Amino acid sequence: MTVTLASLSQQTGLAVLDHLEQSVSIPVVDGLQAQGDLIVIPLSVIASSMTLSDKADWMDVPPDGVELLRGAAGGNPHTLVADPGTCRWTTNVLDSDWLAIGVFETSAVAYLLHPEHGATGCTPGTYVIRRQREHEGHRARLVAD
């Protein structure tokens, strides 16, 4: 089934900005993807630099989603959304770069929705959500969206 930005926004009750084309089909990717100040990485790509506790507290992603990160200065939220019973999420993770926000496991397509950027989909699998950073000379800083 093709999911559009309009149908996902209506399903979740999360609004997107008017400049986005509402009838566009949301792309579904099985690899690395970025959205503003977040990056989604398949766990298998960075598993050697991650610690995921066996006792991690996993939470089901509710129909209205889980806010992962709000943009700089209280801006727009990045929200993980999925059909009920198909996706779970934990923040009980550590990575050697201190950029991980959490990990999600999904058995169906899950979506990352942002009012300004639109949405992208993730195929079934396990993914790490991390902050992005940018380098300027010898300095690194978190991307502010």
C-alpha positions as CSV (number, residue, x, y, z in Angstrom):
1,M,0.0,0.0,0.0
2,T,1.3,3.4,-0.9
3,V,1.3,5.9,1.9
4,T,1.1,9.6,1.2
5,L,2.2,12.5,3.3
6,A,-1.5,13.6,3.6
7,S,-2.7,10.1,4.7
8,L,0.1,9.8,7.3
9,S,-0.5,13.2,8.6
10,Q,-4.3,12.5,8.9
11,Q,-3.7,9.1,10.5
12,T,-1.4,10.4,13.2
13,G,-2.9,13.9,13.7
14,L,0.5,15.4,13.1
15,A,0.5,18.4,10.8
16,V,3.1,19.2,8.2
17,L,3.8,22.6,6.7
18,D,1.8,23.8,3.7
19,H,4.8,24.1,1.4
20,L,5.1,20.3,1.2
21,E,3.3,18.4,-1.5
22,Q,0.7,16.4,0.4
23,S,0.0,13.8,-2.4
24,V,3.6,12.6,-2.7
25,S,4.2,9.0,-1.8
26,I,6.5,8.6,1.1
27,P,9.8,6.8,0.2
28,V,10.6,3.6,2.1
29,V,14.3,2.9,2.6
30,D,16.2,-0.1,4.1
31,G,19.4,1.8,4.7
32,L,20.9,4.9,6.0
33,Q,18.7,8.1,5.9
34,A,18.9,11.5,7.3
35,Q,16.3,14.1,8.2
36,G,17.5,17.4,9.4
37,D,19.4,17.0,12.6
38,L,18.7,13.2,12.9
39,I,20.2,10.3,11.1
40,V,18.7,6.8,11.0
41,I,21.3,4.0,10.8
42,P,20.6,0.2,10.5
43,L,21.9,-1.3,13.8
44,S,24.0,-3.8,11.9
45,V,26.1,-0.9,10.4
46,I,27.2,0.4,13.8
47,A,26.6,-2.5,16.2
48,S,30.3,-2.7,17.2
49,S,30.1,0.9,18.6
50,M,26.8,0.4,20.4
51,T,25.7,-1.1,23.7
52,L,22.1,-2.1,23.9
53,S,21.2,-3.5,27.3
54,D,19.6,-6.9,27.6
55,K,17.4,-5.3,30.2
56,A,16.5,-2.3,28.0
57,D,13.0,-0.9,28.7
58,W,11.2,-1.2,25.4
59,M,8.0,0.8,24.7
60,D,5.5,0.2,22.0
61,V,5.2,3.1,19.6
62,P,1.7,4.4,20.0
63,P,-0.5,5.4,17.1
64,D,0.2,9.1,17.6
65,G,3.9,8.4,17.6
66,V,7.0,9.1,19.8
67,E,8.7,12.4,19.7
68,L,12.4,11.7,19.2
69,L,13.8,15.1,19.1
70,R,12.5,18.7,18.9
71,G,14.5,21.1,16.7
72,A,16.8,23.8,18.1
73,A,15.1,26.5,20.2
74,G,11.9,24.4,20.7
75,G,11.3,24.0,16.9
76,N,9.5,21.3,15.0
77,P,9.6,17.7,16.4
78,H,10.9,14.6,14.6
79,T,8.3,11.9,15.4
80,L,8.5,8.1,14.9
81,V,5.1,6.7,13.9
82,A,4.0,3.1,13.1
83,D,0.9,0.9,13.0
84,P,-0.1,-0.4,16.4
85,G,1.8,-3.5,17.6
86,T,4.5,-3.3,14.8
87,C,7.2,-1.1,16.4
88,R,8.9,-0.7,19.7
89,W,11.5,1.8,21.0
90,T,14.1,2.2,23.7
91,T,16.4,4.9,24.9
92,N,18.5,2.5,26.9
93,V,21.5,2.7,24.5
94,L,25.1,3.9,24.6
95,D,27.3,4.5,21.6
96,S,31.0,5.4,21.6
97,D,30.2,8.8,20.0
98,W,27.5,9.8,22.4
99,L,25.1,10.6,19.6
100,A,22.5,7.9,20.0
101,I,19.0,8.9,21.0
102,G,17.5,5.4,20.9
103,V,16.9,2.3,18.9
104,F,13.7,1.0,17.3
105,E,12.7,-2.4,16.0
106,T,9.9,-2.6,13.5
107,S,8.1,-5.6,11.9
108,A,6.3,-3.3,9.3
109,V,7.2,0.0,7.7
110,A,7.7,2.7,10.3
111,Y,7.9,6.4,9.5
112,L,9.9,9.4,10.6
113,L,7.6,12.5,10.3
114,H,8.7,16.1,10.5
115,P,6.5,19.1,9.8
116,E,9.1,20.9,7.7
117,H,10.9,17.9,6.1
118,G,7.9,15.6,5.4
119,A,8.4,11.9,6.0
120,T,10.5,8.9,5.2
121,G,9.8,5.2,5.8
122,C,12.0,2.5,7.2
123,T,11.6,-1.1,6.1
124,P,11.3,-3.8,8.8
125,G,14.4,-4.1,10.9
126,T,16.3,-2.6,13.8
127,Y,17.6,1.0,13.5
128,V,19.6,3.5,15.6
129,I,18.4,7.1,15.8
130,R,21.3,9.5,16.3
131,R,21.9,13.2,16.3
132,Q,23.9,14.4,13.3
133,R,27.0,16.5,13.7
134,E,28.9,18.6,11.3
135,H,32.6,19.4,11.2
136,E,34.1,22.8,10.6
137,G,37.9,22.6,10.6
138,H,38.9,20.8,13.9
139,R,35.6,21.5,15.5
140,A,32.5,19.3,15.5
141,R,29.0,20.5,16.5
142,L,25.6,19.0,16.5
143,V,23.4,19.9,13.5
144,A,20.8,22.4,14.6
145,D,17.6,22.0,12.7
